[in-house]
Amino acid sequence: MSNIGSYQIISGDATIPQGSGSKIIPHVCNDKGAFGAGFVLALSKKWPESEKAYRDWYHSRSCNIEGFEVAIPFDLGRIQLVSVSPEITIANMIAQSGFGSSVRPPIRYGALAKCMFRVQQQAKRLQVSIHCPKFGAGLAGGDWNVIEQMIQEIWVENGLSVTVYEFNQTQST
């Protein structure tokens, strides 16, 4: 018998995750080193180290993992974990090719699936729940119905607890 996780969508701000225990906050990033629009603005305001780590990764093509500098390609399908507090880790998921207007939406579902699988492995290893915005469906141009199905198949069906936050523009942080 498999261990099915839980899934809920609530109104709120993903930078203020609800509940107890350790959490990982995954979000979609582009593959061009830009960290200046959408959800990343709220992340950067609350945890500037999340932006610094992303930009350092882009420029050096290496990440600091548990105190060790490790060469990890800055490519579609890769993730970077950034611990921003004892209970919160940000997962920068490289699943968007470029940014701005284009004929094809910048989201890359294959890269997103790889990222989500990597987040799943780390969430299980760290024994954390997942808290996130509706990633990939805003500036990245993805279809939320497709992404939500991926959340179910990759995270929830593999035993993870997932809370998605719908941000209400009238909320203030």
C-alpha positions in Angstrom: 0.0 0.0 0.0 1.4 3.4 -1.0 1.6 6.4 1.3 -0.5 9.1 -0.3 0.2 12.6 0.8 -2.1 15.5 1.1 -3.0 18.5 -1.1 -4.8 21.7 -0.4 -5.1 25.1 -2.0 -5.6 28.0 0.4 -5.8 31.8 0.2 -2.5 33.3 1.5 1.1 34.2 0.9 3.6 31.4 0.2 6.3 33.4 1.9 4.3 33.0 5.1 3.8 29.2 5.1 1.1 27.9 7.5 1.4 25.1 10.0 4.2 23.5 12.0 7.4 21.7 11.0 10.0 22.3 8.4 9.0 23.4 4.9 10.4 23.7 1.4 9.1 26.5 -0.9 9.7 25.6 -4.5 9.2 28.1 -7.3 10.0 28.4 -11.0 13.1 30.4 -12.1 14.4 31.1 -15.6 17.6 29.9 -17.2 19.0 33.4 -17.9 20.0 34.5 -14.3 17.2 37.0 -14.0 15.4 37.2 -10.7 13.2 40.3 -11.0 9.5 39.7 -11.6 6.7 37.7 -10.1 6.9 35.6 -6.9 10.7 36.1 -6.7 10.2 39.7 -5.8 8.4 38.6 -2.6 11.1 36.0 -1.9 13.9 38.5 -2.5 12.2 41.0 -0.2 11.8 38.5 2.7 14.9 36.4 2.1 17.5 38.3 0.0 19.8 35.2 0.3 17.5 33.3 -2.0 18.2 35.8 -4.8 21.9 36.0 -4.0 22.3 32.2 -4.1 20.5 32.0 -7.4 22.6 34.8 -9.0 25.8 33.3 -7.5 24.8 29.9 -9.0 24.2 31.5 -12.4 27.5 33.3 -12.4 29.7 30.5 -11.0 27.8 27.4 -12.0 28.3 25.9 -8.6 26.1 25.7 -5.4 26.9 25.6 -1.7 25.4 22.3 -0.5 25.6 21.6 3.2 28.8 23.7 3.5 30.5 22.3 0.4 30.9 24.1 -3.0 29.6 21.6 -5.6 29.6 22.2 -9.4 25.9 21.9 -10.5 25.1 23.0 -14.0 22.8 26.0 -14.2 20.5 24.3 -16.7 16.8 23.6 -17.2 15.7 20.8 -14.9 18.1 21.6 -12.1 17.2 22.8 -8.6 19.1 24.8 -6.0 18.1 24.5 -2.3 18.7 27.6 -0.2 18.2 27.4 3.6 16.7 30.7 4.7 15.8 29.8 8.3 16.0 26.7 10.5 12.6 25.6 9.2 12.4 27.0 5.7 14.3 26.0 2.5 13.7 27.7 -0.8 13.9 25.5 -3.9 14.9 27.5 -7.0 13.6 25.3 -9.9 15.1 26.1 -13.4 12.1 25.3 -15.5 11.6 28.4 -17.6 13.5 29.2 -20.8 14.1 32.9 -21.0 11.5 35.4 -20.1 9.4 38.1 -21.6 7.1 37.8 -24.6 7.6 35.0 -27.1 5.6 32.8 -29.4 6.0 29.9 -27.1 5.4 30.2 -23.4 8.7 30.1 -21.5 7.7 27.2 -19.2 9.3 23.9 -20.1 7.2 21.0 -18.7 9.9 18.4 -19.1 12.3 20.6 -17.1 9.6 21.2 -14.5 9.0 17.5 -14.1 12.7 16.9 -13.5 12.8 19.8 -11.0 9.8 18.5 -9.2 11.2 15.0 -9.0 14.4 16.5 -7.5 12.4 18.5 -5.0 10.4 15.3 -4.1 13.7 13.5 -3.3 14.9 16.4 -1.1 11.6 16.9 0.6 11.6 13.2 1.6 15.2 13.3 2.7 14.7 16.5 4.8 11.2 15.3 6.0 9.5 18.6 5.1 6.2 19.6 3.7 5.9 21.6 0.5 4.4 25.1 0.4 4.3 27.0 -2.8 2.6 29.6 -5.0 0.8 28.6 -8.2 4.3 28.3 -9.8 4.8 28.1 -13.6 1.3 29.4 -14.4 2.0 33.2 -14.2 4.9 34.8 -16.1 6.1 31.4 -17.2 2.9 30.9 -19.2 2.1 27.4 -18.0 -1.3 25.8 -17.8 -2.2 25.5 -14.1 -4.3 22.4 -14.8 -1.2 20.6 -16.2 1.0 21.8 -13.3 -1.6 20.8 -10.7 -1.7 17.3 -12.2 2.1 17.1 -12.0 1.9 18.1 -8.3 -0.5 15.3 -7.7 1.6 12.6 -9.6 5.1 13.7 -8.5 4.5 14.9 -5.0 1.2 13.9 -3.5 1.1 10.3 -4.8 4.6 9.9 -3.4 3.5 10.8 0.1 4.3 14.5 0.4 2.1 17.1 2.0 1.5 20.0 -0.4 -0.1 23.4 0.3 -0.5 25.8 -2.6 -1.1 29.4 -1.8 -3.4 31.6 -3.9 -2.2 35.2 -3.3 -5.0 37.7 -3.0 -3.8 41.1 -4.3 -5.5 42.9 -1.3 -3.3 41.0 1.1 -0.4 42.9 2.5 2.9 41.5 3.7 
